[in-house]
Amino acid sequence: MGIFPNETSAIRLVGAILTDLHDEWQATERRYLSEDSMSLLYPQRDSLATAELTAGD
């Protein structure tokens, strides 16, 4: 006898866990990769000038 009586109940549990995790990621400000780790991938972009839009533009 296994932990789950059938495949459908295992899929239902996994779906419930994924739905809960999805809701947490939607409700909070989280990132998979931090800004610091992403800046290491593209160091030349940090030195480029960035355009800024203002309300009068």
C-alpha positions in Angstrom: 0.0 0.0 0.0 1.4 3.4 -1.0 1.0 6.8 0.5 -1.6 7.8 -2.1 -4.6 5.6 -3.0 -4.3 6.5 -6.6 -2.5 8.7 -9.1 -5.3 11.3 -9.1 -4.9 12.0 -5.4 -1.1 12.6 -5.8 -1.8 15.0 -8.7 -4.4 16.8 -6.6 -1.9 17.3 -3.8 0.9 18.5 -6.1 -1.6 20.9 -7.7 -2.7 22.3 -4.4 1.0 22.9 -3.3 1.8 24.6 -6.6 -1.3 26.8 -6.4 -0.3 27.8 -2.9 3.2 28.7 -3.9 1.9 30.6 -6.9 -0.3 32.7 -4.7 2.6 33.5 -2.4 4.8 34.6 -5.3 1.9 36.8 -6.6 1.2 38.5 -3.3 4.8 39.4 -2.3 7.7 41.1 -3.9 10.1 38.2 -4.6 12.6 37.5 -7.3 14.1 34.3 -8.5 17.4 36.1 -9.0 18.6 39.1 -7.1 19.6 42.4 -8.8 23.2 41.8 -7.6 23.4 38.4 -9.3 21.9 39.7 -12.5 24.4 42.6 -12.6 27.2 40.1 -12.6 25.8 38.6 -15.9 25.8 42.0 -17.7 28.5 44.2 -16.1 28.7 46.5 -19.1 25.1 47.6 -18.7 25.8 49.1 -15.3 28.1 51.7 -16.8 25.7 52.8 -19.6 23.7 56.0 -19.2 20.0 55.4 -18.6 17.3 57.6 -20.0 14.7 59.0 -17.6 11.2 60.1 -18.6 9.6 62.9 -16.6 6.0 64.0 -16.4 6.7 66.9 -18.8 8.1 64.7 -21.7 
